[in-house]
Amino acid sequence: MNAQELLLQAKDIRDDITAARKHLHENAEVRFDLTNTVAYVKQQLTDMGYDPQPCGRAGLVALCGGKKPGRVFMLRADMDALPIAEQADVDFACRSGAMHACGHDMHTAMLLGAAKLLKMHEDEIEGTVKLMFQPAEETFEGSADMIKAGLLENPHVDAAMMIHVMAGMPMQSGTVIVSGGGVSAPAADYFDITVKGKGCHGSMPNMGIDPLTAAAHILIALQEIQTRELALTDRAVLTFGSLHAGNAANAIPDEAVMGGTLRTFDEQTRAYIKQRMVDIAEGIAAAYRAKAEVRFTTGCPTLDNNAALSADADRYMKELLGPRMAFSVAQLQQGGGGASKSAGSEDFAYISQQVPAVMLALAAGHPEEGYTYPQHHPMVKFDNEALPYGAAVYAYGAMRWLEEHR
């Protein structure tokens, strides 16, 4: 497999990949509600000669290769957007109230580009490449749903890789950063805490039980877990993003509801904090004659990169892109680039807990070129120049790994 030839082929289909990205961006959909997105991806794959199959509630899987015996390497792209009203200055903005503010349209378009490249080289594939198009990454539900539906079997997956584009990264678009072995993205837990009291007139608080007072003390007390109960090396972030109670200024409501997220880098710390959240919330509520219920809703474990696969991916990316556009996280740290573990969680973590897996970051917009807003911002933009590089990275990474691990 000639790396430079593949990269040139990826650049030759730049217009096709860009058109797919623009279509997906203009027609953004969220969670599992991806009717139009799934139909578009399915049609694109079918037109290339694939036989895409549904997997789970809104996922798609397609296979390439299989003409030669070998292992199975899986490439993943997420398809869902966010419920954000777009304000970005692009001529293909979405007007439905949803927005691809995290670049999943880029991921899907790049994997469609990789699918086209893999078809060109199907006779050379030493095994099978499984293409995974998943829903509901933003809510940490899609990977688990597809795994439950048999994603990792028929045929059994031996290794997996994902790419995440990064806006505002001070590197040439198309530059790849390969995660080192170990955890690169934290576990995430969404939670809500319902504090139940007894409503009454605001002039007679003694006749009721104030859930707002209890909720306020619970919120403040939970912040002390990080500062007083964790060691210096136990990284965690506990954030409250909402607090709702009542509608009238002169009435004490029956209940108050808080919501937030917890991010942790190891499962022991994760379990400890979750238990302490329950203990503290219930204890403080009782002290104020109220009751508290802590409910953990969606979430995902830590994303654990396989050390051997990370080392392989680092070599492959340098073969494909050269030393000026391919780096390991360790290289950037040694060079003062400041690369470290991501604070954002990623539900590819579910896959990384089951099979050897690796996460790659792809630069998609230099700040000096106007790409200044971060992911999840209504004005974020991503550079289309990164698209052919991402397609080549997907295809080359899979083919080289299969070639070396027959």
C-alpha positions in Angstrom: 0.0 0.0 0.0 1.5 3.3 -1.1 0.8 6.0 1.4 1.4 9.0 -0.9 -0.7 7.4 -3.7 -3.6 7.0 -1.2 -3.2 10.6 0.0 -3.3 11.9 -3.6 -6.4 9.8 -4.2 -8.1 11.3 -1.2 -7.3 14.8 -2.5 -8.8 13.8 -5.8 -12.1 13.1 -4.2 -12.0 16.3 -2.1 -15.1 17.7 -3.8 -17.2 14.6 -3.1 -16.2 14.6 0.6 -16.9 18.3 0.9 -20.3 18.0 -0.7 -21.2 15.2 1.7 -20.1 17.3 4.6 -22.1 20.3 3.5 -25.2 18.2 3.0 -24.9 16.7 6.4 -24.3 20.0 8.0 -27.3 21.7 6.4 -29.5 18.8 7.5 -28.3 18.3 11.0 -30.3 15.9 13.3 -29.9 15.0 16.9 -29.6 11.9 19.1 -31.3 8.8 17.6 -33.6 11.0 15.4 -31.4 10.7 12.3 -33.9 9.6 9.7 -32.6 11.8 6.9 -28.9 11.4 7.9 -29.1 7.6 8.0 -30.9 7.6 4.7 -28.3 9.8 3.1 -25.3 7.8 4.4 -27.0 4.5 3.4 -27.6 5.7 -0.1 -24.0 7.0 -0.4 -22.6 3.6 0.7 -25.0 1.7 -1.6 -23.9 3.8 -4.6 -20.3 2.8 -3.8 -21.2 -0.9 -3.9 -21.6 -1.5 -0.2 -24.4 -3.4 1.5 -25.0 -1.2 4.6 -26.9 -2.9 7.4 -28.8 -1.3 10.3 -27.3 -1.7 13.8 -29.3 -0.7 16.8 -31.8 2.1 16.9 -30.1 4.3 14.2 -26.7 3.0 13.4 -25.3 1.6 10.2 -22.5 -0.9 9.6 -20.8 -1.8 6.3 -18.0 -4.2 5.4 -15.1 -3.8 2.9 -12.6 -6.4 2.0 -12.9 -10.0 3.1 -11.4 -11.3 -0.1 -8.3 -12.2 1.8 -8.2 -14.0 5.2 -7.3 -11.7 8.1 -8.5 -9.7 11.0 -11.2 -7.1 11.3 -10.4 -3.4 11.9 -13.3 -1.0 12.6 -13.5 2.7 11.8 -16.0 4.8 13.6 -17.8 8.0 12.7 -20.6 9.6 14.7 -23.5 11.3 12.9 -25.5 13.3 15.4 -25.6 17.0 16.0 -26.5 19.2 18.9 -29.7 21.1 19.8 -28.0 24.4 19.2 -29.3 27.2 16.9 -26.4 27.8 14.4 -24.9 31.3 14.2 -21.7 30.4 12.2 -20.9 32.5 9.1 -21.0 29.7 6.6 -23.1 29.4 3.4 -24.4 25.9 4.4 -25.6 26.7 7.9 -28.4 24.5 9.3 -31.7 26.4 10.0 -33.6 23.7 11.8 -32.4 24.6 15.3 -29.8 21.8 15.3 -26.1 22.3 14.6 -23.1 20.1 13.9 -21.1 22.2 16.5 -18.9 19.3 17.3 -17.8 18.3 13.8 -19.7 15.0 13.5 -20.6 16.0 10.0 -16.9 16.1 9.2 -16.4 12.6 10.8 -19.2 11.1 8.7 -18.1 12.8 5.5 -14.5 11.6 6.1 -15.6 8.0 6.7 -17.7 8.1 3.5 -14.5 9.4 1.7 -12.5 6.5 3.3 -15.2 4.1 2.2 -14.6 5.2 -1.4 -10.8 4.9 -1.0 -11.2 1.4 0.5 -13.4 0.3 -2.4 -10.6 1.4 -4.8 -8.2 -0.8 -2.9 -10.5 -3.6 -1.8 -8.5 -6.4 -3.4 -5.4 -5.3 -1.4 -7.1 -5.4 2.0 -5.6 -8.2 4.2 -8.8 -8.9 6.1 -11.9 -6.9 6.6 -12.6 -3.2 7.4 -15.9 -2.6 9.3 -17.4 0.9 8.9 -19.4 2.1 11.9 -21.7 5.1 11.5 -23.2 5.8 15.0 -26.0 8.0 16.4 -26.3 9.7 19.8 -22.7 10.3 20.7 -23.5 13.6 22.3 -25.7 11.8 24.8 -23.3 8.9 25.3 -25.9 6.4 24.1 -25.0 5.4 20.5 -22.0 3.2 21.0 -23.5 1.2 23.8 -26.7 0.8 21.8 -24.8 -0.5 18.7 -22.7 -2.9 20.8 -25.8 -4.3 22.4 -27.1 -4.9 18.8 -24.0 -6.9 17.9 -21.7 -4.3 16.5 -18.5 -6.0 17.6 -19.4 -9.4 16.2 -20.3 -10.9 12.8 -17.5 -10.5 12.1 -15.7 -10.1 15.4 -13.8 -6.8 15.7 -10.1 -7.1 16.5 -9.2 -3.4 16.8 -10.9 0.0 16.3 -10.0 3.6 15.6 -11.8 7.0 15.7 -11.0 10.5 14.6 -12.2 13.7 16.2 -11.8 17.0 14.5 -10.6 20.0 16.5 -11.5 23.6 15.8 -9.1 26.4 16.8 -6.0 24.2 17.0 -2.9 26.1 16.1 -1.7 23.6 13.5 -2.1 23.2 9.8 -5.5 21.7 9.0 -5.1 18.0 8.4 -2.5 17.5 11.1 -3.0 14.4 13.2 -2.3 13.9 16.9 -2.3 10.3 18.1 -3.2 9.5 21.7 -0.7 7.6 23.7 -1.6 4.4 25.6 -3.9 4.8 28.5 -6.8 7.1 29.3 -7.2 10.1 26.9 -10.8 11.1 27.7 -12.7 11.0 31.0 -15.7 9.1 32.1 -18.8 11.2 32.1 -22.0 11.0 34.2 -25.0 13.2 33.7 -27.1 13.5 36.9 -30.0 15.3 38.4 -30.9 15.8 42.1 -34.5 16.3 43.1 -35.0 17.9 46.5 -38.5 17.5 47.8 -40.0 19.8 50.5 -43.4 21.1 51.3 -44.7 24.2 49.6 -46.3 27.1 51.5 -46.9 30.9 51.4 -43.6 32.8 51.4 -44.7 34.8 54.4 -45.1 31.6 56.5 -42.0 29.5 55.9 -42.5 27.7 59.2 -45.5 26.1 57.7 -43.5 24.4 54.9 -40.2 22.7 54.1 -38.0 24.8 51.8 -36.4 22.7 49.1 -34.5 25.7 47.7 -32.5 26.2 50.9 -31.6 22.5 51.1 -30.7 22.5 47.4 -28.4 25.5 47.8 -26.5 23.9 50.6 -26.3 20.6 48.7 -24.8 22.4 45.7 -22.2 24.1 47.7 -21.3 21.1 49.8 -20.8 18.8 46.8 -18.1 21.2 45.5 -16.1 20.3 48.6 -15.7 16.7 47.5 -13.0 17.7 45.0 -11.2 20.1 47.3 -11.3 18.0 50.5 -11.9 14.4 49.7 -9.7 13.7 46.6 -5.9 13.4 46.4 -4.0 15.9 44.3 -3.6 13.3 41.5 -7.3 12.4 41.4 -8.6 14.6 38.5 -12.3 15.3 38.5 -14.7 18.0 37.5 -18.2 18.3 39.0 -20.4 20.9 37.3 -23.9 22.0 37.9 -25.6 23.5 34.9 -29.2 24.0 36.0 -31.3 24.7 39.1 -35.0 25.0 38.7 -37.7 25.6 41.4 -41.0 27.4 41.6 -42.7 30.1 39.6 -43.7 32.7 42.1 -41.5 35.0 44.2 -43.9 34.9 47.2 -44.3 31.1 47.4 -42.0 28.3 48.6 -42.2 25.4 46.0 -42.7 21.7 46.7 -39.4 20.8 45.0 -36.2 22.0 43.5 -34.3 20.1 40.7 -30.6 20.5 39.9 -28.7 19.0 37.0 -25.1 18.6 36.1 -22.2 16.4 34.9 -19.3 14.6 36.5 -16.0 13.9 34.7 -13.4 11.5 36.1 -10.3 9.8 34.8 -10.5 6.5 36.6 -13.3 4.2 37.6 -12.4 4.1 41.3 -12.6 7.9 41.7 -15.8 7.9 39.6 -17.5 5.4 41.9 -16.3 7.1 45.0 -17.6 10.6 44.0 -21.0 9.2 42.9 -21.5 7.5 46.3 -20.5 10.6 48.2 -22.9 12.7 46.1 -25.7 10.4 47.3 -24.5 10.5 50.9 -24.1 14.3 51.0 -27.3 15.1 49.2 -29.4 12.8 51.3 -27.8 13.9 54.6 -28.1 17.7 54.0 -31.6 17.3 52.8 -32.5 15.4 56.0 -30.9 18.2 58.1 -33.3 20.7 56.5 -36.3 18.3 56.9 -36.4 17.6 53.1 -35.7 14.6 51.0 -33.2 14.3 48.2 -33.0 11.8 45.3 -29.8 11.6 43.2 -30.3 10.0 39.8 -27.5 9.3 37.3 -28.9 9.3 33.8 -26.6 8.8 30.8 -22.9 8.5 30.8 -19.8 6.6 29.6 -16.6 5.1 31.0 -13.1 6.3 30.4 -11.6 6.1 26.9 -8.6 3.8 27.2 -6.2 3.7 24.3 -4.4 0.5 23.6 -0.6 1.1 23.9 0.4 -1.2 21.0 -2.3 0.1 18.7 -1.4 3.7 19.6 2.3 3.1 18.7 1.2 1.5 15.4 -1.1 4.4 14.6 1.7 6.9 15.3 4.0 5.1 12.8 1.2 4.8 10.2 0.3 8.5 10.4 4.0 9.6 10.0 4.2 7.3 7.0 1.1 8.9 5.5 1.6 12.6 6.4 5.2 13.0 7.3 6.8 14.3 10.6 5.4 17.8 10.2 1.8 16.8 10.1 1.7 13.7 12.4 2.5 13.8 16.1 2.0 11.7 19.2 0.7 13.4 22.3 4.1 12.6 24.0 6.0 14.5 21.3 3.9 17.6 21.8 4.3 17.5 25.5 8.1 17.2 25.2 8.1 20.1 22.7 6.0 22.3 25.0 2.9 22.0 22.9 0.8 21.5 26.0 -1.2 18.5 24.7 -2.7 16.5 27.5 -5.7 14.4 28.4 -9.0 15.8 26.9 -11.5 17.2 29.3 -14.3 16.2 26.9 -15.8 12.7 27.2 -16.4 10.4 24.2 -18.7 7.4 24.0 -16.2 5.6 21.8 -15.0 4.7 25.3 -17.5 1.8 25.4 -15.7 0.3 22.4 -12.3 0.9 24.0 -13.4 -1.1 27.0 -14.2 -4.1 24.7 -11.5 -4.2 22.0 -8.0 -2.5 21.4 -8.8 1.0 20.3 -7.2 4.4 19.6 -8.4 8.0 19.4 -6.9 10.4 16.9 -7.4 14.2 16.8 -7.4 16.0 13.5 -6.7 19.8 13.3 -9.5 21.4 11.4 -9.1 25.2 11.6 -6.2 27.5 12.6 -7.1 30.4 14.9 -5.1 32.8 12.7 -7.4 31.8 9.8 -10.6 32.8 11.6 -11.3 29.5 13.3 -11.5 30.9 16.8 -14.6 29.5 18.4 -14.5 26.2 20.3 -16.6 23.0 19.8 -20.2 23.3 21.0 -20.3 27.1 20.3 -23.1 28.3 18.0 -20.4 30.2 15.9 -17.8 27.4 15.6 -16.5 26.6 12.1 -14.4 23.7 10.8 -12.0 23.9 7.9 -13.0 21.7 4.9 -9.3 21.4 4.0 -9.0 18.8 6.7 -11.5 16.5 5.0 -9.3 14.6 2.5 -6.6 14.1 5.1 -9.1 12.6 7.5 -10.4 10.2 4.8 -6.9 9.1 4.0 -6.1 8.7 7.7 -9.1 6.4 8.2 -8.4 4.2 5.2 -4.6 4.0 5.6 -4.7 3.3 9.3 -7.1 0.4 8.8 -5.2 -1.1 5.8 -1.8 -0.8 7.4 -2.9 -2.4 10.7 -4.5 -5.3 8.8 -1.4 -5.7 6.7 0.9 -5.9 9.8 -1.4 -8.1 11.9 -2.4 -10.9 9.6 
